[in-house]
Structure formats: C-alpha cells, structure tokens
C-alpha cells in the first residue's frame, strides 16, 4: 500500500535552524524575499501597481496608537494577538500579487512548494528571489504561530486569512464580512504576515534587531522598503532602500570615487587605496572590488554578495578567485543561483564562467595597473607584495606578473626579475646569509646576484626556472670564482707552498683555499659555500654516526668535494704578508683567524670549538705582535 510521508514540523524547523540556515536571523530575509517576489509578480501583471513593503516591529507592553495590523491600516485584536500586548510582534505588509483561497491552501501548507514555479501565476523566471514554501518555515524559528492575511490581484478575489502553527496544524478562511479585527473593505491587494515572538526568541523581534536585519538584507532592493519604528507614541517611517552605489550616477569620476570610498568605510570598515569595477553582463553581475590598505594572508577574502539585490551573505568566497586576497568585493548577481539556504552560491556552469570572467578582469587590472608605475601601483606593491609572492607559487599568470613588477634586492640595486633576465641569466642566493657573504665582492666585480632569502622568494625563483624562456639558477661557488682575477703565473708559483700549507690547516674544516685578486682590497678573505659540497659534508657526518650497513649505503653517494672555499684576496696587504710569512705557529694562527673571521662575516655563528680556535689564534698573533715590538730584553723598540 502506497503511503505519504508524515512531516514533523517542529523537527523541520529545528533542521532549518541548526543545519540549513546559519541562524534565526535569516527569518527577516525570508519574509522580505517573499514580499519582494509578490510585488515583482504583481508588477508583471500591472506595471503601474504600487511597489511597497512595510516592516513594523512592535515591542511588548501597551498598544502603540495607529499600529497597522492589516494592509489597510485598521487596528484591533486578532488571532495572533493585539499589537503591543504580550511579547514583541512583527508585521510585514506588501502591495504584491496576493493569494486566492486555493493558492493559500496549496502554497502555504505545502512545505517546499514554490509559487515561483506556479504556471497559473506566470512565474518561474529569474526575477524572483526565493521559495515561498521553504522561506515561510524560517519564521517558525522565532514564532509559534504565523498569520497571513491576503487579497489576490485577481478580479473579485476575497480576503483570505491563513494561520499556521509550529505543531503542523493550520486554519484557513475566506473573510467576506467584518469579523474580529478584520474588515475586508479595508484590505487592499497584497499580503500581511504577522508573527508574535516566542518567549526564547523575543530579542529577534526587537525594534533594533529587526531594523538592523532589514537594512542589512534589503538596502539595495529596487522597490520601496521601509521599517516603521515606534517613537513618542507614533510610528516613524525609515526607508532602508537605496541605489547600489556602483550603479549611482555622479557628476564627475572624482565624486563617484568619493562616494565609493564612503560606502566602503561604512560597509567594510576601511578606507580603500583604490577600487576595481566588476561586470559580467551575461550573468547579470555588477559590483566593485575595494583594495585593502593593509596586508592580509592569502585565502582570507570575505566578499559581500547580493542576488537580485537581496543580500546573500557577507562572507561569500566562491565568486572571486582565491588569489584575489587583496580586495573586498560587493557584487550583485541576477543570473547566479543561490544554495538552498540562500547564504552561498550554487556551483554550476554559470558560476564557473562568472568566476573565470571576474578573475580575468582582476588580472587585467593587476597587469595594467601594477606595471604602470603609478602611485597606486607602488602603494599596492608595498602593501601586498608578500601575498603576491605567495600566489605566484601556484598561478602562472601571477608568477609572470610578479616577475615583471616585484622589486628584488640585488647587488646592482633593487630591480625586477624581468629586468635581470634581459641582461642574461638570473642568478640568486637562496638565503640572506649567502647573499651577505658575496654581495660586496660580487658588486665590485660587476656580478649581479639577487637576494632570494626572504619568504617565498627562493621557491618563486625555482618555479620561474621551469618556465619556458627563463634562465634562472642559484649562485654556485664557481660563478664567483670565475669573475675573480687569477694570479699571474709567476705569483702563482710564489704562493703555491703557502696555499698548500693553508689547505692542510683547514682540511679538518672541509674547506679549500684559493688565492685571487678582487675588489675591494679591504676585504682580505671571502668564504664561499658549495651546495653539493654541503650535501657531501652532511653525508660524511651521517656516515660517521651511522651503523656499518647504513654507513656503506651512504658511502656510495660520497663524492670528493669540499663544502667551503676560503678565497684569499691577493690585493690585500695583510694577505700578502701572511703568504710571505714562514710556516709555523704565527702562519697557522693567521690562516685560522682569516677563516673564522670570514665565517662570521658570512653570517654564521661560531660553535664552541671554533670560538676556542679563534681565541687561540688571536692569542698567538697578539703575542707575536707584542714580541716584535719589544727589544731583546723585553724593552719597547722605538
């Protein structure tokens, strides 16, 4: 036997509140959406019909004079309760298409049924925002009972009153004669929804909360929406709708920019350094992206998205690409579909195409603006360069842009990678310490080296090296050695014995010794490191600490290489005197002192053993110096 499902309405409301919607606050949006859709439907039938929605939030306590309880403005008690008596009450009235008795029975009592798909009303098009059957349920998150009073725009239609309860029951009646508080003669075409707050939800129907939520959700709606607020025994009308600021007409571009800045300050809480207009006509998307004045982490974008001018959400990330971290956007989309909760966008082909179009617009702006050298470009790069570097690691377009516009520290001054590539290979050091070791000497020899020791830079350059048309490599020891002037053969023969002695002294440090001529001459020695040599040194250290089997495996990878090279500067008088000194304690101390000094200048800290060696070398040199200045009996030599 075929049977129908039984629906527990309280369970459905709990499901909506805890799992579909982000919270009870959306009930205002749902009621507002239904009212706006009803007005839109009536304007389709009668373009001259009034387009008006009024929201009245009444506190509990004594009745407020002139409180409108029906579209016609009549007052008095009703099934939900008299306004001003008991807890807070909310009324939403509209000049929409209204409902007949049959439509109210079908649409209001059928969960999930949407009037927007009703062929008799001629609906189901893109002009409509929500789903009536689901949206009405949202009101049960804050109220036990919902009352709807409506008169259809169909000729001769009577007034209908429908009252639903959160236990799943409802009553419906046609009102043809005055009854209780309701006089059909005073009810115009349209609908009124009234609800009284539950005891645990009174704050959701307070005047302040309703006004704030209605303004947030409905401020850009294309019809007249106002909140009626009690003040001094009267109801004041506060219109909450206005034109989208990026659509508004201004006398000058400067005036428009100032208006957008004010809107950004009011909406997002910051003063932008610039803005980018957004538009995808095929998807009905318009909006503006505001450029943040301070750096943020990638992926932290939170954008304000409207669908058909009703706020969808203030933290929507699915419309703009992840790399658009530097903007906060506000966008209205007519052709995009919301999810069931209407708090995010449904992923479909239209959304994917829109994402691509907006990404292309942002990239075009970035490419044109950042390469222009304008004040905006400079400020943008100063502010967001770190995140731009991060995104260049995963996006080829952003990588190309970063190579063109981001300045890098080099031995030839700040410049871009694209400018470096025009003059040959892009050579870089992967650490700041390595850059500091070679910067002065490389600069003096005319060797241009980029410092990639900052966050993301080394990875960015390594990725750029894999791009077609780029020649990028890390600085090797041989690069610098080759630009240093070799000694003439005669001088090479003069110092060969001294060099061999120095190599023996530093062999235990895994350091080779070379002699070259280079500027500046006040740098007596320079310590160079070789990546492969460092790797071999690490292998040797692990081999010494490993067991026999593992040590044998590591031995297969060993290659005869020194991880460091101490390059002595033969233009330095100090070095020339050292190389000419007899082999002995003073010579050894001088070699060790130059090595350890070069090690410290390279940015490396000294370990305990190295500190001991440095102290010993300085002691020997100090003693020799003092002895040379003393006579044979220890007297000072004039």
RONU-565331 format. One line per 2 residues: number of its first residue (from 0); their letters; for each residue z, y, x of C-alpha. Coordinates in steps of 0.05 Angstrom, whole numbers, plus 5000, padded with zeros to 4 digits. Layout:
N
NUM = A = Z/Y/X  ...
//
This chain:
638
0 = XX = 5000/5000/5000  4980/5068/5028
2 = XX = 5035/5119/5030  5041/5191/5054
4 = XX = 5087/5216/5110  5153/5246/5090
6 = XX = 5168/5311/5128  5239/5334/5143
8 = XX = 5231/5409/5142  5295/5422/5179
10 = XX = 5270/5375/5233  5204/5411/5235
12 = XX = 5239/5478/5243  5281/5450/5300
14 = XX = 5218/5423/5333  5185/5492/5328
16 = XX = 5245/5529/5354  5260/5484/5413
18 = XX = 5192/5456/5434  5133/5495/5405
20 = XX = 5156/5567/5407  5194/5600/5464
22 = XX = 5248/5620/5415  5264/5652/5347
24 = XX = 5236/5719/5368  5166/5697/5350
26 = XX = 5181/5697/5276  5165/5772/5274
28 = XX = 5098/5759/5307  5081/5703/5258
30 = XX = 5097/5745/5197  5059/5803/5226
32 = XX = 4999/5759/5242  4996/5733/5171
34 = XX = 4999/5804/5143  4944/5829/5190
36 = XX = 4899/5769/5174  4909/5782/5100
38 = XX = 4888/5855/5109  4828/5834/5150
40 = XX = 4807/5786/5095  4811/5840/5042
42 = XX = 4771/5889/5084  4716/5836/5087
44 = XX = 4713/5838/5011  4725/5913/5004
46 = XX = 4713/5955/5067  4747/6015/5033
48 = XX = 4812/5976/5018  4875/6004/5050
50 = XX = 4895/5971/5116  4970/5978/5119
52 = XX = 5030/5935/5139  5102/5958/5129
54 = XX = 5162/5923/5160  5231/5940/5133
56 = XX = 5294/5918/5168  5356/5930/5127
58 = XX = 5427/5920/5152  5480/5887/5110
60 = XX = 5530/5928/5070  5518/5979/5015
62 = XX = 5448/5983/4988  5403/6035/5020
64 = XX = 5374/6083/4968  5299/6076/4957
66 = XX = 5295/6007/4991  5227/5978/4976
68 = XX = 5233/5907/4952  5162/5900/4926
70 = XX = 5095/5927/4945  5103/5979/4891
72 = XX = 5170/6003/4917  5215/5981/4859
74 = XX = 5287/5966/4875  5339/5916/4849
76 = XX = 5365/5846/4860  5321/5785/4867
78 = XX = 5324/5711/4885  5337/5724/4959
80 = XX = 5389/5777/4945  5394/5852/4937
82 = XX = 5377/5893/4997  5439/5919/5033
84 = XX = 5485/5866/5004  5505/5808/5050
86 = XX = 5472/5798/5117  5412/5835/5146
88 = XX = 5346/5827/5108  5274/5834/5129
90 = XX = 5214/5852/5086  5141/5851/5108
92 = XX = 5092/5881/5059  5017/5886/5066
94 = XX = 4956/5911/5029  4919/5847/5043
96 = XX = 4878/5799/5002  4938/5768/4967
98 = XX = 4944/5698/4937  4930/5667/4870
100 = XX = 4977/5616/4839  4933/5558/4863
102 = XX = 4926/5587/4933  5001/5599/4939
104 = XX = 5016/5528/4916  4968/5498/4965
106 = XX = 4975/5542/5026  5049/5559/5025
108 = XX = 5072/5489/5010  5026/5452/5058
110 = XX = 5051/5452/5129  4995/5464/5179
112 = XX = 4943/5483/5126  4909/5548/5146
114 = XX = 4880/5598/5097  4833/5617/5154
116 = XX = 4794/5553/5141  4790/5562/5066
118 = XX = 4717/5566/5045  4733/5599/4979
120 = XX = 4763/5659/5016  4704/5661/5063
122 = XX = 4749/5657/5124  4750/5615/5187
124 = XX = 4718/5666/5233  4741/5697/5298
126 = XX = 4771/5758/5263  4834/5720/5245
128 = XX = 4893/5712/5289  4938/5656/5266
130 = XX = 4950/5597/5220  4988/5613/5156
132 = XX = 5017/5544/5145  5049/5539/5214
134 = XX = 5067/5612/5220  5109/5614/5157
136 = XX = 5153/5559/5184  5174/5604/5241
138 = XX = 5213/5647/5192  5259/5587/5177
140 = XX = 5285/5593/5248  5324/5655/5225
142 = XX = 5330/5647/5149  5348/5593/5099
144 = XX = 5302/5620/5045  5235/5655/5045
146 = XX = 5208/5692/4985  5134/5712/4977
148 = XX = 5111/5759/4922  5035/5767/4919
150 = XX = 4978/5793/4877  4908/5769/4894
152 = XX = 4850/5816/4903  4811/5773/4854
154 = XX = 4798/5810/4788  4850/5797/4735
156 = XX = 4897/5759/4782  4970/5756/4762
158 = XX = 5032/5766/4805  5058/5703/4839
160 = XX = 5128/5691/4866  5139/5633/4913
162 = XX = 5208/5617/4941  5216/5564/4996
164 = XX = 5280/5534/5024  5293/5501/5091
166 = XX = 5311/5435/5057  5237/5426/5039
168 = XX = 5240/5449/4967  5205/5509/4935
170 = XX = 5195/5543/4869  5133/5580/4846
172 = XX = 5119/5621/4784  5068/5668/4754
174 = XX = 5102/5733/4734  5066/5765/4675
176 = XX = 5124/5803/4644  5181/5841/4676
178 = XX = 5235/5793/4700  5297/5805/4740
180 = XX = 5277/5856/4793  5203/5845/4787
182 = XX = 5156/5887/4743  5084/5862/4751
184 = XX = 5059/5931/4733  5089/5958/4797
186 = XX = 5059/5906/4843  4993/5925/4875
188 = XX = 4944/5878/4910  4977/5849/4972
190 = XX = 5038/5808/4991  5111/5817/5007
192 = XX = 5151/5768/5048  5226/5774/5045
194 = XX = 5279/5735/5082  5354/5740/5090
196 = XX = 5386/5724/5157  5426/5660/5166
198 = XX = 5497/5671/5190  5479/5647/5260
200 = XX = 5416/5689/5264  5437/5758/5239
202 = XX = 5421/5792/5305  5348/5771/5299
204 = XX = 5341/5813/5236  5378/5875/5261
206 = XX = 5340/5940/5256  5338/5949/5332
208 = XX = 5313/5878/5345  5260/5879/5291
210 = XX = 5234/5947/5313  5231/5925/5386
212 = XX = 5196/5859/5370  5146/5890/5321
214 = XX = 5129/5943/5372  5120/5893/5428
216 = XX = 5077/5845/5388  5037/5894/5346
218 = XX = 5030/5960/5383  4955/5951/5395
220 = XX = 4935/5925/5326  4875/5960/5295
222 = XX = 4910/5974/5229  4967/6019/5206
224 = XX = 5032/5982/5222  5098/6017/5214
226 = XX = 5172/6000/5214  5216/6031/5161
228 = XX = 5284/6047/5191  5346/6069/5152
230 = XX = 5373/6136/5174  5423/6180/5137
232 = XX = 5412/6143/5071  5337/6148/5077
234 = XX = 5282/6105/5105  5243/6136/5162
236 = XX = 5173/6111/5177  5159/6096/5250
238 = XX = 5086/6079/5264  5082/6030/5321
240 = XX = 5007/6020/5330  4961/6060/5376
242 = XX = 4894/6051/5410  4892/6007/5472
244 = XX = 4900/6056/5530  4840/6030/5568
246 = XX = 4796/6040/5506  4820/6110/5491
248 = XX = 4773/6169/5502  4793/6223/5552
250 = XX = 4760/6288/5573  4759/6270/5647
252 = XX = 4766/6209/5691  4828/6241/5721
254 = XX = 4860/6247/5652  4845/6174/5638
256 = XX = 4875/6153/5704  4939/6192/5690
258 = XX = 4944/6161/5621  4936/6091/5650
260 = XX = 4989/6106/5703  5038/6127/5648
262 = XX = 5022/6064/5608  5034/6020/5670
264 = XX = 5100/6055/5684  5123/6045/5612
266 = XX = 5097/5974/5606  5107/5942/5674
268 = XX = 5158/5989/5706  5120/6010/5768
270 = XX = 5072/6064/5789  5006/6031/5810
272 = XX = 4967/6052/5872  4903/6042/5832
274 = XX = 4872/6005/5774  4812/5959/5761
276 = XX = 4776/5958/5694  4762/5888/5667
278 = XX = 4709/5868/5616  4676/5803/5595
280 = XX = 4633/5823/5534  4611/5753/5516
282 = XX = 4684/5731/5508  4706/5797/5477
284 = XX = 4752/5811/5535  4772/5882/5556
286 = XX = 4830/5906/5597  4855/5936/5661
288 = XX = 4889/5909/5723  4942/5952/5758
290 = XX = 4950/5946/5833  5022/5935/5854
292 = XX = 5053/5986/5902  5094/5933/5939
294 = XX = 5081/5865/5969  5093/5803/5927
296 = XX = 5088/5728/5940  5023/5693/5921
298 = XX = 5025/5659/5853  5075/5709/5824
300 = XX = 5026/5742/5777  5051/5755/5706
302 = XX = 4999/5786/5661  5003/5816/5591
304 = XX = 4951/5784/5545  4932/5802/5474
306 = XX = 4888/5761/5428  4853/5803/5376
308 = XX = 4902/5858/5394  4963/5817/5378
310 = XX = 5008/5803/5438  5001/5732/5462
312 = XX = 5050/5736/5519  5077/5779/5575
314 = XX = 5076/5724/5628  5008/5692/5620
316 = XX = 4979/5665/5685  4919/5626/5661
318 = XX = 4870/5684/5654  4866/5712/5724
320 = XX = 4858/5671/5788  4919/5652/5829
322 = XX = 4896/5697/5886  4899/5759/5841
324 = XX = 4972/5766/5863  4964/5840/5877
326 = XX = 4954/5862/5805  4989/5860/5738
328 = XX = 4937/5860/5683  4938/5876/5609
330 = XX = 4880/5845/5572  4856/5838/5501
332 = XX = 4813/5778/5484  4775/5768/5419
334 = XX = 4737/5705/5437  4792/5664/5470
336 = XX = 4834/5612/5434  4910/5611/5437
338 = XX = 4950/5547/5441  4988/5521/5381
340 = XX = 5049/5564/5399  5003/5624/5408
342 = XX = 5041/5641/5472  4987/5619/5521
344 = XX = 4912/5609/5523  4878/5544/5506
346 = XX = 4838/5516/5564  4766/5508/5542
348 = XX = 4697/5526/5567  4703/5598/5543
350 = XX = 4767/5608/5581  4738/5576/5644
352 = XX = 4677/5621/5640  4721/5681/5629
354 = XX = 4764/5663/5689  4702/5660/5733
356 = XX = 4676/5726/5707  4743/5762/5718
358 = XX = 4751/5731/5787  4681/5756/5805
360 = XX = 4699/5826/5782  4763/5827/5823
362 = XX = 4726/5801/5885  4672/5853/5876
364 = XX = 4725/5907/5873  4761/5880/5934
366 = XX = 4697/5873/5974  4672/5943/5958
368 = XX = 4738/5980/5959  4772/5947/6019
370 = XX = 4710/5954/6062  4703/6028/6044
372 = XX = 4758/6054/6090  4785/6098/6034
374 = XX = 4858/6118/6027  4865/6066/5972
376 = XX = 4836/6012/6017  4883/6030/6074
378 = XX = 4944/6030/6029  4924/5965/5997
380 = XX = 4915/5930/6064  4981/5958/6090
382 = XX = 5017/5933/6028  4984/5866/6013
384 = XX = 4956/5843/6080  5005/5784/6086
386 = XX = 4988/5755/6018  4914/5768/6031
388 = XX = 4920/5727/6095  4954/5671/6056
390 = XX = 4899/5667/6004  4845/5668/6057
392 = XX = 4871/5599/6078  4845/5568/6013
394 = XX = 4789/5613/5988  4725/5622/6027
396 = XX = 4708/5688/5995  4776/5716/6011
398 = XX = 4770/5688/6082  4705/5726/6093
400 = XX = 4736/5789/6064  4798/5782/6107
402 = XX = 4754/5775/6169  4719/5840/6151
404 = XX = 4777/5884/6132  4843/5859/6161
406 = XX = 4862/5890/6228  4887/5844/6283
408 = XX = 4925/5863/6346  4881/5853/6407
410 = XX = 4881/5872/6480  4827/5923/6461
412 = XX = 4868/5955/6405  4872/5939/6331
414 = XX = 4805/5913/6304  4777/5864/6254
416 = XX = 4753/5794/6268  4683/5812/6245
418 = XX = 4680/5867/6298  4705/5819/6351
420 = XX = 4651/5768/6332  4597/5820/6344
422 = XX = 4613/5820/6418  4617/5745/6429
424 = XX = 4670/5692/6419  4734/5708/6382
426 = XX = 4788/5686/6430  4861/5685/6407
428 = XX = 4931/5663/6425  4969/5624/6372
430 = XX = 5037/5653/6390  5063/5723/6404
432 = XX = 5095/5697/6469  5028/5673/6494
434 = XX = 4997/5740/6477  5052/5777/6514
436 = XX = 5041/5734/6576  4968/5751/6582
438 = XX = 4959/5818/6547  4969/5865/6606
440 = XX = 4926/5825/6654  4872/5809/6603
442 = XX = 4867/5882/6583  4860/5902/6656
444 = XX = 4804/5852/6667  4767/5872/6602
446 = XX = 4781/5805/6568  4791/5816/6493
448 = XX = 4844/5769/6464  4870/5771/6392
450 = XX = 4943/5760/6376  4948/5707/6322
452 = XX = 5022/5696/6330  5041/5726/6262
454 = XX = 5048/5689/6196  4984/5654/6173
456 = XX = 4941/5684/6229  4932/5622/6273
458 = XX = 4915/5579/6212  4867/5632/6187
460 = XX = 4830/5634/6253  4829/5558/6258
462 = XX = 4797/5556/6189  4748/5611/6207
464 = XX = 4727/5570/6267  4699/5518/6219
466 = XX = 4657/5569/6182  4582/5570/6199
468 = XX = 4562/5627/6244  4631/5637/6275
470 = XX = 4652/5621/6346  4728/5622/6347
472 = XX = 4773/5586/6396  4843/5590/6423
474 = XX = 4852/5621/6492  4852/5568/6547
476 = XX = 4880/5577/6617  4811/5574/6647
478 = XX = 4789/5633/6605  4836/5679/6642
480 = XX = 4829/5646/6709  4754/5655/6707
482 = XX = 4758/5730/6697  4807/5738/6755
484 = XX = 4774/5753/6822  4775/5694/6870
486 = XX = 4795/5705/6942  4742/5714/6995
488 = XX = 4734/5650/7037  4770/5680/7097
490 = XX = 4830/5700/7056  4829/5632/7021
492 = XX = 4837/5598/7089  4893/5645/7109
494 = XX = 4937/5627/7049  4918/5554/7038
496 = XX = 4981/5528/7073  5026/5576/7035
498 = XX = 4995/5554/6968  5005/5481/6983
500 = XX = 5077/5494/7001  5087/5533/6936
502 = XX = 5055/5476/6896  5104/5426/6926
504 = XX = 5162/5471/6909  5141/5478/6836
506 = XX = 5116/5407/6826  5180/5387/6791
508 = XX = 5168/5444/6742  5100/5415/6726
510 = XX = 5069/5480/6750  5006/5490/6792
512 = XX = 4998/5551/6837  4936/5594/6845
514 = XX = 4922/5659/6882  4875/5710/6851
516 = XX = 4863/5785/6853  4874/5822/6789
518 = XX = 4899/5887/6760  4949/5916/6752
520 = XX = 4975/5907/6822  5047/5918/6800
522 = XX = 5046/5850/6765  5060/5802/6823
524 = XX = 5051/5737/6783  5029/5712/6715
526 = XX = 5048/5646/6683  4993/5612/6643
528 = XX = 5001/5552/6598  4951/5499/6581
530 = XX = 4954/5467/6512  4930/5400/6539
532 = XX = 4978/5405/6597  5036/5419/6550
534 = XX = 5016/5358/6510  5016/5315/6572
536 = XX = 5084/5343/6592  5112/5323/6524
538 = XX = 5083/5253/6532  5114/5245/6600
540 = XX = 5182/5268/6574  5178/5219/6516
542 = XX = 5155/5163/6562  5215/5173/6606
544 = XX = 5261/5168/6547  5224/5110/6512
546 = XX = 5234/5035/6519  5186/4993/6561
548 = XX = 5137/4975/6505  5132/5045/6476
550 = XX = 5130/5076/6545  5070/5032/6561
552 = XX = 5034/5057/6499  5047/5129/6517
554 = XX = 5024/5117/6588  4955/5101/6562
556 = XX = 4948/5173/6537  4970/5207/6601
558 = XX = 4921/5249/6640  4934/5282/6707
560 = XX = 4944/5354/6687  4994/5409/6700
562 = XX = 5020/5443/6638  5031/5510/6673
564 = XX = 4997/5553/6724  5031/5607/6765
566 = XX = 4977/5656/6786  4998/5699/6844
568 = XX = 4967/5768/6849  4940/5779/6919
570 = XX = 4933/5854/6907  5009/5858/6903
572 = XX = 5041/5875/6970  5102/5834/6951
574 = XX = 5058/5771/6942  5020/5783/7007
576 = XX = 5086/5789/7046  5112/5726/7014
578 = XX = 5049/5686/7030  5054/5710/7102
580 = XX = 5127/5691/7109  5147/5629/7148
582 = XX = 5161/5567/7108  5235/5559/7097
584 = XX = 5293/5579/7053  5270/5650/7041
586 = XX = 5199/5629/7024  5223/5577/6975
588 = XX = 5271/5627/6942  5214/5677/6935
590 = XX = 5168/5627/6902  5222/5605/6853
592 = XX = 5241/5677/6837  5168/5695/6821
594 = XX = 5161/5633/6777  5225/5645/6738
596 = XX = 5211/5719/6731  5141/5703/6704
598 = XX = 5173/5653/6657  5219/5706/6628
600 = XX = 5162/5757/6623  5124/5705/6582
602 = XX = 5179/5708/6530  5213/5642/6547
604 = XX = 5287/5637/6554  5316/5603/6615
606 = XX = 5353/5538/6609  5417/5525/6646
608 = XX = 5384/5492/6705  5333/5548/6711
610 = XX = 5387/5601/6708  5422/5565/6765
612 = XX = 5357/5564/6805  5346/5638/6793
614 = XX = 5416/5656/6815  5408/5613/6877
616 = XX = 5340/5644/6895  5367/5715/6885
618 = XX = 5427/5698/6929  5382/5674/6985
620 = XX = 5337/5735/6980  5396/5783/6977
622 = XX = 5428/5750/7037  5363/5753/7077
624 = XX = 5353/5826/7059  5423/5845/7080
626 = XX = 5417/5806/7145  5351/5841/7162
628 = XX = 5385/5909/7153  5444/5891/7199
630 = XX = 5446/5892/7275  5463/5832/7318
632 = XX = 5537/5846/7308  5532/5859/7234
634 = XX = 5523/5934/7242  5474/5970/7198
636 = XX = 5407/5984/7230  5387/6057/7224
//
